């Protein structure tokens, strides 16, 4: 057992102290801080220019239109200000090029559409253009109804949106279905966990295989197997690099939480309520941890097994291709399942061990799943990890003794034969 912890500590400390780990972690932390303060950073570069950019001149014969538009802009967008133009239409190009205004809106009467607006600007401002178009469309409807003698209150009632609601009913009697708010919140959590598992498998699985290949390349493996059993080495490396990943992700979450708390004045109702996590059941968080850990151990065991078959770090990527294809396929099915969690493809794949860490957790979060289905999926996954661990331990025992070019899955047989010696 002491030898197990020796390998564990050596692997953990060597990865944490590596320059690549430190630089990558620092870059991600900086990225989190920048994203959290992005509006502040943008405003620093904008300076006082924002005021002039939001000024729009309106050239029209109907002076009331300008005040009406300004009243509605105060409700929808306070950053835009409309001003009555004090220049002629032939001076529009000169005014625009001098950048005195962000744009010039010309509103002319029309026999067919009542008003005919034209917006002049030097750059694409699609948000401003869409907003002005919507407001002018509303004004056009009001003018048309007034000309037709229709009461404006009637028009307002016609355009009033209906209170459409969706009530979900559980397929099982006595079980309360999840509300629309719970589904929206859970969908966000599922999305995050799927990305975390995908990132963990690709990054840390490749790290396990690369670490084993490095030790074989430097002949350190020959010293290690003389002092510790290959099986003990394999599980020590899997757990150590898993601890590295957990430490890195915990650091990301801690910094992200600290940055968000720094903006506590913007939080309404607390951290979880602000991000829509207060409606998520506690069991969903527990399942997220369970399936994340089981998914990591499944793919990490495969990575250690495949990494033991190569002798050069250059061959690791090629040997890891089956693992990458499996996790990509699982991720794609899960992304498809976010919109159709009850589909037959998602249901079947939730019982296939290579896909179930993502797809069964997706189903648990998004739909009502019977406890027997969850237990069966977890049972199959645990059994698969156990079988794969036994097979991987044998292949690892023989694979660490193999040197030379090994980039084919045919080397499994050779590794198994060596493990018996």
C-alpha positions in Angstrom: 0.0 0.0 0.0 2.9 2.3 0.7 4.2 1.8 -2.8 0.7 2.7 -4.2 0.8 6.1 -2.3 4.4 6.6 -3.4 3.4 6.4 -7.1 0.2 8.4 -6.4 2.2 11.3 -4.7 4.9 11.3 -7.4 2.4 11.4 -10.2 0.2 14.1 -8.5 3.1 16.4 -7.6 4.9 16.1 -10.9 1.7 17.1 -12.8 0.8 19.9 -10.4 4.3 21.4 -10.6 4.6 21.1 -14.3 4.9 24.4 -16.2 2.3 23.3 -18.7 -0.2 22.7 -15.9 0.6 26.0 -14.2 0.4 28.1 -17.4 -2.8 26.4 -18.6 -4.5 26.9 -15.2 -3.4 30.5 -15.1 -4.8 31.2 -18.6 -8.2 29.6 -17.7 -8.3 31.7 -14.5 -7.5 34.8 -16.4 -10.2 33.9 -18.9 -12.8 33.5 -16.1 -11.9 36.9 -14.6 -12.0 38.6 -18.0 -15.4 37.1 -18.9 -16.9 38.1 -15.6 -15.7 41.7 -16.0 -16.2 41.9 -19.8 -18.8 44.7 -19.6 -16.5 46.9 -17.4 -13.6 46.3 -19.8 -15.6 47.2 -22.8 -16.9 50.4 -21.2 -13.3 51.4 -20.4 -12.4 51.3 -24.1 -15.6 53.0 -25.2 -14.9 56.1 -23.1 -17.0 59.1 -24.0 -17.5 58.0 -27.6 -20.7 56.1 -26.7 -22.7 59.3 -26.3 -22.0 60.5 -29.9 -22.5 57.0 -31.3 -26.0 56.8 -29.9 -27.2 60.1 -31.3 -29.4 59.7 -34.4 -30.8 62.6 -36.4 -34.4 62.3 -37.7 -35.4 64.2 -40.9 -39.2 64.2 -41.2 -42.1 66.6 -41.8 -44.0 65.1 -38.8 -42.3 66.6 -35.7 -44.5 64.5 -33.4 -42.9 61.3 -34.7 -39.5 62.3 -33.1 -41.0 62.7 -29.6 -43.1 59.6 -29.9 -40.1 57.5 -30.9 -38.0 59.0 -28.0 -40.8 58.1 -25.5 -40.7 54.5 -26.7 -36.9 54.3 -26.8 -36.8 55.3 -23.1 -38.6 52.1 -22.4 -36.7 49.8 -24.8 -33.2 51.3 -25.1 -32.0 54.3 -23.2 -28.7 54.5 -25.0 -30.2 55.8 -28.2 -31.3 59.4 -28.5 -33.2 60.8 -31.5 -32.9 64.5 -32.4 -34.8 66.6 -34.9 -32.5 67.2 -37.9 -31.5 70.9 -38.6 -30.1 70.2 -42.0 -31.4 69.5 -45.5 -31.7 66.1 -47.1 -28.9 66.9 -49.5 -26.5 67.4 -46.6 -27.0 63.8 -45.2 -23.8 62.4 -46.7 -21.7 65.2 -45.3 -23.2 64.9 -41.8 -22.7 61.1 -41.7 -19.0 61.4 -42.9 -18.2 64.0 -40.3 -19.5 61.4 -37.6 -21.6 64.1 -35.9 -24.4 61.4 -35.7 -24.3 57.6 -35.7 -27.0 57.7 -38.4 -29.7 59.8 -40.0 -33.3 58.5 -40.2 -35.4 59.9 -43.0 -39.2 59.4 -42.6 -41.2 60.2 -45.7 -45.0 59.8 -46.3 -46.1 57.0 -48.5 -49.5 56.3 -50.1 -49.1 52.5 -49.8 -47.3 52.0 -46.4 -48.2 55.4 -44.8 -44.6 56.0 -43.9 -41.4 55.1 -45.7 -38.3 55.2 -43.5 -34.7 55.2 -44.8 -31.7 54.9 -42.4 -28.3 56.3 -43.5 -25.2 55.2 -41.7 -21.5 54.4 -42.4 -21.5 51.0 -40.6 -23.8 48.1 -40.0 -25.9 48.7 -36.9 -28.4 45.8 -37.2 -29.6 46.0 -33.5 -30.4 49.7 -33.9 -31.9 49.1 -37.3 -34.2 46.3 -36.0 -35.3 48.4 -33.0 -36.1 51.4 -35.2 -38.0 49.2 -37.6 -40.1 47.6 -34.9 -41.0 51.0 -33.3 -41.9 52.5 -36.7 -44.0 49.5 -37.5 -46.0 50.0 -34.3 -46.4 53.7 -35.2 -47.5 52.8 -38.7 -50.2 50.5 -37.3 -51.5 53.3 -35.0 -51.6 55.8 -37.8 -53.4 53.3 -40.0 -56.0 52.5 -37.4 -56.6 56.2 -36.7 -57.2 56.8 -40.4 -59.7 54.0 -40.4 -61.5 55.3 -37.4 -60.7 52.2 -35.2 -60.3 52.8 -31.5 -56.7 52.4 -30.4 -57.7 50.4 -27.3 -59.2 47.7 -29.6 -55.9 47.5 -31.5 -54.0 47.2 -28.2 -56.2 44.3 -27.1 -55.7 42.5 -30.4 -52.0 42.6 -30.2 -51.9 41.7 -26.5 -50.0 38.4 -26.2 -52.1 35.4 -24.9 -50.9 33.9 -21.5 -49.9 30.5 -23.0 -48.7 28.0 -20.4 -47.5 24.4 -20.5 -48.3 21.9 -17.7 -46.3 18.7 -17.8 -47.9 15.4 -16.5 -45.8 12.6 -15.2 -46.2 9.2 -16.9 -46.2 7.5 -13.5 -49.1 7.9 -11.1 -48.4 9.7 -7.9 -45.2 11.3 -9.3 -45.1 15.1 -9.8 -43.8 16.2 -13.2 -41.0 18.8 -13.4 -42.1 22.3 -14.0 -40.9 24.4 -17.0 -38.6 26.4 -14.7 -37.1 23.2 -13.3 -36.5 21.8 -16.8 -34.8 25.1 -17.9 -32.5 25.1 -14.9 -31.7 21.4 -15.2 -31.0 21.8 -18.9 -28.3 24.3 -18.0 -26.7 22.0 -15.4 -26.8 19.0 -17.7 -25.1 21.1 -20.4 -22.3 22.1 -18.0 -21.8 18.5 -16.7 -21.6 17.2 -20.3 -18.9 19.6 -21.2 -17.0 19.0 -18.0 -17.0 15.2 -18.6 -16.0 15.7 -22.2 -13.2 18.0 -21.2 -12.1 15.7 -18.4 -11.9 12.6 -20.6 -10.1 14.3 -23.4 -7.6 16.2 -21.3 -6.9 13.9 -18.3 -7.3 10.7 -20.2 -4.7 11.8 -22.7 -2.6 12.9 -19.7 -2.6 9.4 -18.2 -1.6 7.8 -21.5 1.1 10.4 -22.1 2.5 9.9 -18.6 2.8 6.2 -19.1 4.4 6.6 -22.5 6.9 9.1 -21.1 8.0 6.7 -18.4 8.5 3.9 -20.9 10.5 6.2 -23.2 12.8 7.3 -20.4 13.1 3.7 -19.1 11.8 4.9 -15.7 9.1 2.2 -16.1 11.8 -0.6 -15.7 12.7 0.8 -12.3 9.0 1.3 -11.2 7.9 -2.2 -12.0 10.8 -3.7 -10.0 9.6 -1.9 -6.9 5.8 -1.8 -7.4 3.3 -4.0 -9.1 2.0 -2.8 -12.5 -1.6 -3.0 -11.4 -0.9 -0.8 -8.3 0.9 1.7 -10.7 -2.0 1.9 -13.0 -4.7 2.6 -10.4 -2.3 5.0 -8.6 -1.9 7.0 -11.8 -5.6 7.0 -12.6 -6.5 8.3 -9.1 -3.6 10.8 -9.1 -4.4 12.4 -12.4 -8.1 12.3 -11.4 -7.1 14.3 -8.2 -5.1 16.7 -10.5 -8.2 17.3 -12.6 -10.4 17.7 -9.5 -8.0 20.2 -8.0 -7.9 22.2 -11.2 -11.7 22.2 -11.7 -12.2 23.1 -8.0 -9.8 26.0 -8.4 -11.8 27.2 -11.5 -15.1 27.0 -9.6 -13.6 28.7 -6.5 -12.3 31.7 -8.5 -15.5 31.9 -10.5 -17.5 31.9 -7.3 -15.3 34.6 -5.8 -15.5 36.8 -8.9 -19.3 36.4 -8.9 -19.6 37.2 -5.1 -17.5 40.3 -5.8 -20.6 41.4 -7.8 -23.0 40.6 -5.1 -24.9 43.8 -5.6 -26.1 42.4 -8.9 -27.2 39.1 -7.4 -30.9 39.0 -6.6 -32.1 36.2 -4.2 -28.6 34.6 -3.7 -26.1 32.8 -5.9 -28.2 29.7 -6.8 -31.4 31.7 -7.5 -29.5 34.2 -9.7 -28.2 31.4 -11.9 -31.5 29.5 -11.9 -30.2 26.6 -9.9 -32.5 26.9 -6.9 -35.3 25.0 -8.7 -33.0 21.9 -9.3 -33.6 18.9 -7.0 -30.7 17.8 -4.8 -30.8 14.3 -6.3 -29.9 15.8 -9.7 -26.7 17.3 -8.2 -25.9 13.9 -6.6 -26.4 12.0 -9.9 -24.2 14.6 -11.6 -21.3 13.7 -9.3 -22.0 10.0 -9.5 -22.1 9.8 -13.3 -19.2 12.2 -13.7 -16.9 10.1 -11.5 -18.0 6.8 -13.1 -17.5 8.2 -16.6 -14.1 9.4 -15.7 -13.0 6.0 -14.2 -14.3 4.2 -17.2 -12.5 6.2 -19.8 -9.4 6.7 -17.6 -9.0 3.0 -17.3 -9.1 2.6 -21.0 -6.6 5.4 -21.4 -4.1 3.7 -19.0 -4.6 0.4 -20.8 -3.9 1.9 -24.3 -1.1 4.1 -23.0 0.8 1.0 -21.8 0.9 -0.4 -25.3 2.9 2.5 -26.8 6.6 3.2 -26.3 6.8 6.7 -27.9 4.8 9.7 -27.0 4.3 10.4 -30.7 2.1 7.3 -30.9 -0.2 8.2 -28.0 -2.7 10.2 -30.1 -3.1 7.4 -32.6 -3.7 4.8 -29.9 -6.1 7.0 -28.0 -8.3 7.5 -31.1 -10.9 4.8 -30.1 -11.4 6.6 -26.7 -11.8 10.0 -28.4 -14.3 8.6 -30.9 -16.4 7.0 -28.1 -16.5 10.2 -26.0 -17.3 12.3 -29.1 -20.1 9.9 -30.0 -21.5 10.0 -26.5 -21.3 13.8 -26.5 -23.1 14.1 -29.8 -25.9 11.8 -28.7 -26.3 13.8 -25.5 -26.4 17.1 -27.4 -29.1 15.6 -29.6 -30.9 14.4 -26.4 -31.1 17.9 -25.0 -34.0 18.7 -27.3 -35.4 15.1 -27.5 -34.6 13.4 -24.2 -37.3 10.8 -24.7 -36.0 9.6 -28.1 -35.3 5.8 -28.5 -31.6 6.5 -29.3 -31.1 8.3 -26.0 -33.0 5.7 -24.1 -31.0 2.8 -25.5 -27.6 4.5 -25.2 -28.3 5.3 -21.5 -27.7 1.6 -20.8 -24.6 1.3 -22.9 -21.6 1.9 -20.5 -19.6 4.1 -22.9 -22.5 6.4 -23.4 -24.5 6.1 -20.1 -22.4 8.6 -18.1 -23.8 11.3 -20.3 -27.1 10.0 -21.7 -28.5 8.6 -18.4 -27.6 11.7 -16.5 -29.3 13.7 -19.3 -32.5 11.6 -18.9 -32.4 11.8 -15.1 -32.2 15.6 -15.3 -34.7 16.1 -18.2 -37.4 13.5 -17.9 -39.0 11.2 -15.3 -36.9 8.0 -15.1 -37.8 5.0 -12.9 -35.4 4.1 -10.1 -34.9 0.7 -11.6 -33.6 2.2 -14.9 -31.1 4.4 -13.0 -30.0 1.5 -10.8 -29.6 -0.8 -13.9 -27.6 1.8 -15.8 -25.3 2.5 -12.8 -25.0 -1.3 -12.2 -24.0 -2.0 -15.8 -21.6 0.9 -15.7 -19.9 -0.2 -12.4 -19.7 -3.8 -13.7 -18.2 -2.6 -17.0 -15.6 -0.6 -15.0 -14.7 -3.6 -12.9 -14.4 -5.9 -16.0 -12.4 -3.3 -17.9 -10.2 -2.7 -14.8 -9.3 -6.4 -14.6 -8.6 -6.6 -18.3 -6.7 -3.3 -18.2 -4.6 -4.5 -15.3 -3.5 -7.6 -17.2 -2.8 -5.7 -20.4 -1.0 -3.0 -18.4 1.1 -5.6 -16.7 2.3 -6.9 -20.1 2.1 -3.6 -22.0 4.7 -1.8 -19.8 7.2 -4.5 -20.8 6.6 -3.9 -24.5 9.0 -1.6 -26.4 9.3 -0.7 -30.1 6.6 0.5 -32.5 3.2 -0.3 -31.1 0.3 1.6 -32.7 -2.1 -1.3 -33.4 -4.8 -2.8 -31.3 -3.2 -6.2 -32.3 -0.7 -5.6 -29.5 -3.5 -6.5 -27.0 -2.7 -10.2 -27.5 1.0 -9.7 -27.1 0.5 -7.7 -23.9 -1.8 -10.4 -22.5 0.8 -13.1 -23.2 3.5 -11.1 -21.5 1.3 -10.5 -18.5 1.3 -14.3 -17.8 5.1 -14.5 -17.6 
